[in-house]
Amino acid sequence: MVDYHAANNQSSSGAVQTYMEQENDWDRDLLLDPAWERQQRKTFTAWCNSHLRKAGTQIDNIEEDFRDGLKLMLLLEVISGERLPKPERGKMRVHKINNVNKALNFIASKGVKLVSIGAEEIVDGNVKMTLGMIWTIILRFAIQDISVEETSAKEGLLLWCQRKTAPYKNVNVQNFHISWKDGLAFNALIHRHRPDLIDYDSLRKDDPVTNLNNAFEVAEKHLDIPKMLDAEDIVGTLRPDEKAIMTYVSSFYHAFSGAQKAETAANRICKVLAVNQENEQMMEEYEKLASDLLEWIRRTIPWLENRTQEKTVKDLQAKQEDFRDYRCVHKPPKVQEKCQLEISFNTLQTKLRLSNRPAFMPSEGRMVSDINGAWHTLEGAEKGYEEWILSEIRRLERLEHLAEKFHQKAAIHESWTDGKEAMLTQKDYETSTLAEVKALLKKHEAFESDLAAHQDRVEQIAAIAQELNQLDYYDAANVNARCQKICDQWDILGALTHSRKDSLERTEKQLESIDELYLEYAKRAAPFNNWMEGAMEDLQDMFIVHNIVEIQDLITAHEQFKSTLTEANMEREAIQSIQAEVQKIAQSNGIKLSGSNPYTTITPESIDNKWERAMAMVPQRDNALQEELNKQKSNDTLRATFATQANAVGAYIKDKMEEIGRISIEMNGTLEDQLTNLKEYQTSIMSYMPEINKLEGYHQLIQEALIFDNQYTKYTMEHLRVGWEQLLTTIARTINEVENQILTRDAKGISQEQLYEYRASFNHFDKDHSGALMAEEFKACLISLGYDVENDKGDTEFARIMSIVDPNGSGAVTFQAFIDFMSTETTDRDTADQVIASFKILAADKNYIMAEELRRELPPDQAEYCIARMAPYTGPDAVPGALDYMSFSTALYGESDL
């Protein structure tokens, strides 16, 4: 009836082909037996339905339901797991024949040679041909692949039955017909694998119907094997149908042989889930550490960006002390956390690559680059805050100096204007003689000269007030009020002066006598008095300098002032000689002087007193300038001390950065030796920390002395701090790289010699010693290792390799990526397909899995882990509670593995 030939697998199909050839003629005769035909109908129908129910359908009449070819094609798709050509949906005979031919062609494509079975016989409902075709399908897909101790197909299935039932009394399986009539062999198979389902010792050989029904019912209820035989048919037939028995027994083989596969699949899933759980824990730890660090940076930056102005230098210096505390106490632990975060990220990525998992992508805003960006922003804010504090100190010093100068000049001016308004409003000229009026007029002219001389001071007061406003002085309101009062009073004095002059000029014709000497005295005494007052203001003027040049400029100006004192003294003596001449004339002519000079209030005594006070201020000014010169010399010494230490530290950091660059390229010995040497080298670097602390001490002295520049060195403390942190981070990263290489070597089983070869090849082509290979350098390295990447086909292969080692398309390949690729090329890995296949075994070949199946096959914690993460299955064969294990497996490895 059927000639079975497997063209693609001679070893597995030879036995079936031989068996088919031996049984061919006998089968043709037996198919004429109605009892055997009935048994085959029932068995084959049940077998087909056991698979068709997976697709949500079944057959009732085996020769009728397969006539249109639709369910036949569906059956082949279910049992093979492959997709057949699209069936034709028409009702005409030609459509049915075409569908059946598609099914027969698919059977033939599996190495089965069909003899005497044509599509027309199946469409016409030929029972003999239909049963023969179904038997061919059963033989190919249910029996052919059975293999026991180098036997296969029928002999393999028979040997399996003999091995499993050997320990049982009254059971002797020699064939697939009369050996099964008493039902004990069926019960023995079930009891051997599931002793909890059958009480074998209670069975009796002389009660075959009870034995058979017991086995059939237990298999259907507990093993999901449909009832394919009737006990009465087997017992009532001299020789039961062999094909029916083989078909039913093969279901037991497949049901029980899956137990070992389920255990293996469960172990594989446990291993995969354990790795995934560990990786997820590391991801959670990274996310928390990154969140905490970013939160600290987020809280700190507003503090560093706060530019609230203080009123005094003392208040601002308190802020400077807080900033120094942040630098020395709060920031260093965060530098360590940032370094540890990068190390943890690199280690996690290495573990993910070794376990064939997709690379870890942190939450948005928590990438290492995001943290580096936030850190860069923090350091920018830090630098800006420090510069702002220093500029604010300068500004407040300037403000305090200007404010004191303003109040000093304002007090002098207010003292001068005191009583002037009352003097200008008196009407003494109305009752005065001509001489007295002329005297009053001359006195008023002298006052105008004095008023003009004070105009410069008023303008200086207004200019200082304006500068205080521009620099945002905190007490600007009081300064403005005082300045406005002075200006208003000055305007009033100007108006009153003009009014009094007019009044005196109207009476000038009546006044002819005037004392020229008094007038000359008044005219010369007033400017000299103003000069002395200005000199005393200058001698008491506060000064702020920041270097030796500035103080030397002040000393030079002071020396120039002292050089004018001789000439000034001569002017003072000349003024005093005028007053002496007045006294001489009065005594010579017997004139009785009536009081003081009518043209001025400046007396010779006041001039001498101011001169003596000014002369006393000169040595005080000398001492103050000398003290400041000494202070600036001391500051210059501090600059030189700091510069010497800073230049030494800067050179040390530069040398060590170059040295660690060479070490990372030229490392020799085992990875453990390299790791030990690097850690010892790290310890030696850390021993230099006292020199850094010494430099910090010098820097603190510099800041306390308010020194803002240093011409002796190009280094700043901020520059050296960044360099030191970069040196420590570079060493830590290099150590982490070696640790990851050890982890890769141990996980992948790479020998030390292989690592030496990989390192030597990498270093050979890394011409610029940058620690990374450009695309052409990497291609040459692959060629040296035996990879064919030169021709057109090689270009495609090289592009594939570059997508692995350089997924971001940067154009450079790091040594770690190179090691990961080489280790991946030489080791085996779990894949998503393997995990999906394992879940499919646990699910009894279904496209979904139930929660109770996971709990039965997996440890409790990992079963619940899967249940919590698997999405509901939504396929056409979905049932309530079905879980989608395919998408879950895909998520473990990423889309690229499918």
Secondary structure, 3 states (H helix, E strand, C coil): CCCCCCCCCHHHHHHHHHHHHHHHHHHHHHCCCHHHHHHHHHHHHHHHHHHHHHHCCCCCCHHHHCCCCHHHHHHHHHHHCCCCCCCCCCCCHHHHHHHHHHHHHHHHHCCCCCCCCCHHHHHCCCHHHHHHHHHHHHHHHHHCCCEECCEEHHHHHHHHHHHHHCCCCCCCCCCCCHHHCCCHHHHHHHHHHCCCCCCHHHCCCCCHHHHHHHHHHHHHHHCCCCCCCCHHHHHCCCCCCHHHHHHHHHHHHHHHHHHHHHHHHHHHHHHHHHHHHHHHHHHHHHHHHHHHHHHHHHHHHHHHHCCCCCCCHHHHHHHHHHHHHHHHHHHHHHHHHHHHHHHHHHHHHHHHHHCCCCCCCCCCCCCHHHHHHHHHHHHHHHHHHHHHHHHHHHHHHHHHHHHHHHHHHHHHHHHHHCCHHHHHHCCHHHHCCHHHHHHHHHHHHHHHHHHHHHHHHHHHHHHHHHHHHHCCCCCHHHHHHHHHHHHHHHHHHHHHHHHHHHHHHHCHHHCCCCCHHHHHHHHHHHHHHHHHHHHHHHHHCCCCCCCHHHHHHHHHHHHHHHHCHHHHHHHHHHHHHHHHHHHHHHHHHCCCCCCCCCCCCCCHHHHHHHHHHHHHHHHHHHHHHHHHHHHHHHHHHHHHHHHHHHHHHHHHHHHHHHHHHHHHHHCCCCHHHHHHHHHHHHHHHHCCHHHHHHHHHHHHHHHHCCCCCCCCCCCCHHHHHHHHHHHHHHHHHHHHHHHHHHHHHHHHCCCHHHHHHHHHHHHHHCCCCCCEEEHHHHHHHHHHCCCCCCCHHHHHHHHHHHHHHCCCCCCEEEHHHHHHHHHHHHCCCCCHHHHHHHHHHHCCCCCCECHHHHHHHCCHHHHHHHHHHCCECCCCCCCCCCECHHHHHHHHHCHHHC
